[in-house]
Amino acid sequence: MKYLLLTSTLFLTWNIDLGKDKAPFRTAEEGKKIFQDMYDPDTDILDEIHGLMVISEDRKIEFTGSMSGQINVLVPLEKFVNCLKDNCEMNFSFSETQVLALELFNSSQSEGSERSKFISLATIVECLAQTGKRSQNIQDFLDETIKKVEESNLSKSEKDELKNILREDKKQSISKLCNQYVEKILGEDAAKEFKRYYNIRSELVHTGKTSKTNEVENNYSKFKDLVSRLLVNCLIKLNQN
């Protein structure tokens, strides 16, 4: 159910509060007995609600904490229900990275500033892009260079620093991997569009601002749409295999 709701955020373009991943506290059994005495025998006494819970419709529910379980729907209810139904019929399966990407997409929509939302959208694509290595020829050359560094007259700390840099160089850059992934899923035009957004993200991360005025505000909605389409299409492709 949680995954269905997370997937629904892609189509509703609104975040869904799924609650906490764990209860902030648990009530001892003795405490629950005290609560139970306050209600009739057909009432189930549960710890404070912390996210989605499956409960019987035949039972009354009371919580030991201060919160009551309820769902607030900020879009038309019919649209919300139809979206859940459609996602259920698609019967998606999810990888761990896709679940994380969906959680990030959902939470990014409730963040305070558009700058933080923009950076979160880029992080989602980074989650989805697979770790890649450079060509074998380049890797072999870097291995030889690492050996020469080891044989050099540099200090141990300098050698270690250089070797770590060279080992990291054996991997492709995350920006290149993201571009390749977007092109694979959405095509060349989308990859070019993503590259522009990723450059904006890099400016934000390194300087806290962009070189052009209102760059984030003017591109956030389009970037969000691209990431939403990317998530939908990668789920479809995964479940077709």
VMD Tcl script that draws the C-alpha trace (Angstrom):
set ca {
  {0.00 0.00 0.00}
  {2.85 2.35 0.86}
  {4.39 1.81 -2.58}
  {1.04 2.46 -4.26}
  {0.77 5.78 -2.46}
  {4.35 6.70 -3.31}
  {3.73 5.96 -6.98}
  {0.57 8.07 -6.85}
  {2.66 11.15 -6.04}
  {4.05 10.95 -9.59}
  {0.59 11.42 -11.07}
  {-1.05 13.65 -8.45}
  {1.98 16.01 -8.31}
  {1.37 16.40 -4.59}
  {3.19 14.93 -1.66}
  {1.49 12.32 0.51}
  {2.34 12.24 4.20}
  {3.11 8.58 4.89}
  {3.94 9.18 8.53}
  {7.00 8.03 10.43}
  {8.93 4.82 9.81}
  {8.75 3.86 13.48}
  {6.74 4.76 16.52}
  {8.26 7.47 18.72}
  {7.45 5.31 21.73}
  {5.73 2.08 22.66}
  {3.33 1.62 25.54}
  {4.03 -1.18 28.01}
  {1.45 -3.96 28.20}
  {0.47 -2.82 31.69}
  {-0.28 0.61 30.29}
  {-2.36 -0.85 27.49}
  {-4.43 -2.76 30.04}
  {-5.24 0.53 31.77}
  {-6.36 1.98 28.44}
  {-8.31 -1.20 27.65}
  {-10.32 -0.85 30.87}
  {-11.46 2.57 29.65}
  {-13.11 1.09 26.52}
  {-15.33 -1.85 25.62}
  {-13.80 -5.30 24.79}
  {-14.32 -4.78 21.04}
  {-11.81 -1.93 21.00}
  {-8.17 -2.53 19.97}
  {-5.60 -0.41 21.80}
  {-2.63 0.45 19.57}
  {0.56 2.45 19.97}
  {0.72 5.93 18.46}
  {0.17 5.69 14.72}
  {3.40 5.89 12.71}
  {2.63 5.68 9.02}
  {0.35 3.21 7.26}
  {-1.43 0.57 9.30}
  {-3.75 -2.25 8.20}
  {-6.65 -2.65 10.62}
  {-9.86 -4.63 10.72}
  {-13.04 -2.78 9.78}
  {-14.90 -4.85 12.37}
  {-12.92 -3.47 15.30}
  {-12.88 -0.12 17.04}
  {-9.46 1.51 17.28}
  {-7.98 3.77 19.96}
  {-4.40 4.99 20.17}
  {-2.33 5.31 23.34}
  {-0.50 8.35 21.95}
  {-1.73 11.82 21.23}
  {-2.42 11.29 17.52}
  {-5.45 9.80 15.85}
  {-5.09 7.96 12.58}
  {-6.65 9.80 9.68}
  {-6.05 10.47 6.00}
  {-6.11 14.01 4.70}
  {-6.62 14.18 0.94}
  {-5.73 17.54 -0.58}
  {-6.84 16.63 -4.11}
  {-10.34 15.63 -5.28}
  {-11.12 12.28 -3.63}
  {-12.28 10.67 -6.88}
  {-8.97 11.55 -8.57}
  {-7.04 10.16 -5.59}
  {-9.00 6.88 -5.57}
  {-8.75 6.44 -9.35}
  {-5.01 7.02 -9.19}
  {-4.62 4.31 -6.53}
  {-6.77 1.96 -8.59}
  {-4.73 2.54 -11.76}
  {-1.46 1.98 -9.93}
  {-2.82 -1.19 -8.35}
  {-3.74 -2.54 -11.80}
  {-0.22 -1.79 -13.07}
  {1.07 -4.15 -10.36}
  {4.52 -2.54 -10.20}
  {7.45 -4.23 -8.52}
  {10.17 -2.03 -7.08}
  {13.92 -2.17 -6.58}
  {15.38 -0.68 -3.40}
  {16.81 2.31 -5.29}
  {13.44 2.97 -6.93}
  {11.70 2.95 -3.55}
  {14.26 5.45 -2.27}
  {13.78 7.59 -5.40}
  {10.00 7.58 -4.88}
  {10.42 8.53 -1.22}
  {12.71 11.41 -2.22}
  {10.26 12.58 -4.88}
  {7.41 12.53 -2.39}
  {9.30 14.33 0.38}
  {10.85 16.89 -2.00}
  {7.42 18.33 -2.73}
  {6.93 19.36 0.88}
  {10.33 21.00 1.34}
  {10.42 24.70 2.10}
  {12.46 26.28 -0.67}
  {12.57 25.65 -4.40}
  {16.37 25.48 -4.22}
  {16.22 22.46 -1.89}
  {13.49 20.90 -4.02}
  {15.59 21.39 -7.14}
  {18.62 19.68 -5.57}
  {16.41 16.80 -4.36}
  {15.16 16.22 -7.91}
  {18.76 15.85 -9.11}
  {19.49 13.45 -6.24}
  {16.59 11.26 -7.38}
  {18.20 10.80 -10.80}
  {21.54 10.07 -9.12}
  {19.83 7.27 -7.16}
  {18.43 5.74 -10.33}
  {21.62 5.95 -12.41}
  {23.78 2.86 -12.06}
  {27.45 2.99 -11.06}
  {29.56 2.71 -14.19}
  {33.20 2.11 -15.03}
  {35.40 3.59 -17.73}
  {36.68 1.53 -20.67}
  {39.11 -1.28 -19.94}
  {41.96 0.58 -21.67}
  {41.51 3.59 -19.39}
  {41.27 1.36 -16.32}
  {44.50 -0.44 -17.29}
  {46.28 2.88 -17.79}
  {45.12 4.12 -14.39}
  {46.28 0.87 -12.76}
  {49.75 1.40 -14.24}
  {49.75 4.98 -12.99}
  {48.81 3.79 -9.50}
  {51.84 1.45 -9.55}
  {54.12 4.35 -10.54}
  {52.71 6.44 -7.71}
  {53.51 3.62 -5.28}
  {57.10 3.49 -6.58}
  {57.56 7.27 -6.39}
  {59.39 9.29 -3.73}
  {56.21 10.89 -2.46}
  {55.28 10.62 1.20}
  {52.85 7.89 2.28}
  {50.01 10.38 2.79}
  {50.61 11.90 -0.66}
  {50.71 8.46 -2.27}
  {47.47 7.46 -0.56}
  {45.77 10.67 -1.65}
  {46.84 10.26 -5.29}
  {45.91 6.56 -5.38}
  {42.44 7.31 -4.01}
  {41.95 9.98 -6.68}
  {43.06 7.59 -9.43}
  {40.84 4.78 -8.15}
  {37.85 7.12 -8.14}
  {38.78 8.14 -11.69}
  {38.18 4.55 -12.80}
  {34.49 5.26 -12.33}
  {32.48 7.45 -14.65}
  {31.31 10.78 -13.23}
  {27.85 10.78 -11.69}
  {26.70 13.57 -14.02}
  {27.67 11.50 -17.08}
  {25.95 8.42 -15.68}
  {22.79 10.46 -15.03}
  {22.80 11.82 -18.57}
  {23.23 8.34 -20.01}
  {20.39 7.01 -17.85}
  {17.99 9.81 -18.82}
  {18.82 9.31 -22.50}
  {18.25 5.56 -22.19}
  {14.83 6.00 -20.56}
  {13.48 9.24 -22.09}
  {15.62 9.92 -25.16}
  {18.27 12.36 -26.35}
  {16.21 15.55 -26.04}
  {15.36 14.80 -22.42}
  {19.04 14.09 -21.70}
  {20.02 17.51 -23.07}
  {17.31 19.10 -20.96}
  {18.52 17.21 -17.87}
  {22.11 18.34 -18.46}
  {20.97 21.96 -18.24}
  {19.10 21.29 -15.00}
  {22.05 19.41 -13.53}
  {24.30 22.39 -14.25}
  {21.87 24.56 -12.28}
  {22.00 22.01 -9.45}
  {25.82 22.13 -9.47}
  {25.79 25.92 -9.21}
  {23.44 25.73 -6.24}
  {25.50 23.08 -4.43}
  {28.82 24.88 -4.91}
  {27.78 28.53 -4.56}
  {24.27 28.51 -3.07}
  {22.97 30.52 -6.03}
  {22.76 30.54 -9.81}
  {24.50 32.85 -12.28}
  {21.17 33.83 -13.86}
  {18.27 35.44 -12.00}
  {15.24 33.19 -11.27}
  {16.96 30.19 -12.89}
  {15.54 27.80 -10.29}
  {12.03 29.33 -10.28}
  {11.84 29.27 -14.08}
  {12.94 25.64 -14.39}
  {11.69 23.84 -11.28}
  {8.30 22.75 -12.68}
  {9.88 21.50 -15.93}
  {12.57 19.61 -14.01}
  {9.95 18.08 -11.73}
  {7.95 16.93 -14.77}
  {11.07 15.36 -16.31}
  {11.92 13.46 -13.11}
  {8.29 12.33 -12.75}
  {8.30 10.98 -16.32}
  {11.66 9.32 -15.69}
  {10.36 7.52 -12.61}
  {7.17 6.37 -14.34}
  {9.03 5.09 -17.40}
  {11.77 3.33 -15.44}
  {9.09 1.53 -13.41}
  {7.32 0.48 -16.59}
  {10.56 -0.74 -18.20}
  {11.54 -2.67 -15.07}
  {8.18 -4.43 -14.93}
  {8.27 -5.29 -18.65}
  {11.50 -7.25 -18.20}
}
mol new
graphics top color blue
foreach p $ca { graphics top sphere $p radius 0.5 }
foreach p [lrange $ca 0 end-1] q [lrange $ca 1 end] { graphics top cylinder $p $q radius 0.2 }
display resetview
